[in-house]
């Protein structure tokens, strides 16, 4: 078989050498062996699903899934790169998990948002991902049994905490638990129908990406109107309808809504990262590298109450990684304190500290213990709406 040159002459494609043909035959044999082992794994997962069903165990186990990849990385002698193991096995786990049951996951925002990207990266393409228009909607979907798991943003390195998520924890039922987390570097793209900067008359996005890209917009589009949208996906839809509009969002949104990228990575800080939490109804088993989240209230007329609340963590040498507070609805100048700290609630020193804090607080609730996500760039997920 050949191909025609401009002057009509034909030239033959390079013939496959015997060595190359032999290597490809060997690769094909390895692929068939991998397929056989995948089917063997799938059969075992079906048995695991039966046992889980008999014991009412959760389909999703964050600590188990992280341990699978960590153990494989430790055993990997190369040349297959460690960085390729996580995405490969995420899809293997997603595919075989679907044999146990379809995993229905509610996430905040329409298709193409950073939270949608986080959910897809965390649970794989075979999970049934269900969009919810608001963060309270994700909590409601879990409480009403419309989804088994949820994904919501909780914190961004540029813009701080996601207050709606904290406020939902303060009002939802105790059955909703944090069972995992994901952290990822956020890259905001400017996109439009034409992909030309000169065509842009308005920039639209969710308030968070607009704030995260303020410096770039000031330098490159100082006189262009900036408009807030309910989500990055809503902004992308508007840009799809109006050639004068540019949206800020994920690379995934550009693909979903058929837009051209004007400029990639326009965020002002290269450490722009969002932390997501996975919500469920069952606690995650200890992984050896865990965080615990809890919330407490103290009496406003109690002098030194916050100091006493924190003292047991110091006494039991537990590292606090975050302290946040949110006002209590209907109680002016009273607050709920949210604490994240290292360790799992089943560990003896953590359990003792929690008992001591419970005795000192007006009210208390452990929101969940879960495996800690890697804090490196691109660790597992995306940004808010």
Buried (B, 14 or more C-beta within 10 A) or exposed (E): EEEEEEEEEEEEEEEEEEEEEEEEEEEEEEEEEEEEEEEEBBEEBEEBBEEBEEEEEBBBBBBBBBBBBBEBBEEEEEEEEEEEBBEEBBEBBBBBBBBBEEBBBBBBBBBBBBBBBBBBBBBBEBBEBBBBBBBBBBBBBBBEEBBBBBBBBBBBBBBEBBEBBBBBBBEBEEEBBBBBBBBBBBBBBBBBBBBEBEBBBBBBBBBBBBBBBBEBBEEBBEEBEBBBBBBBBBBBBBBBEBBBBBBBBBBBBBEBBEBEBBBEBBBBEEEBBBBBBBBBBBBBBBBEBBBBBBBBBBEEEEEEBBEBBBBBBEEBEBEEEBEBBBBBEEEEEBBBBBBBBBBBBEBEEBBBBBEBBBEBBEEBBBBBBBBBBBEEEBBBBBBBB
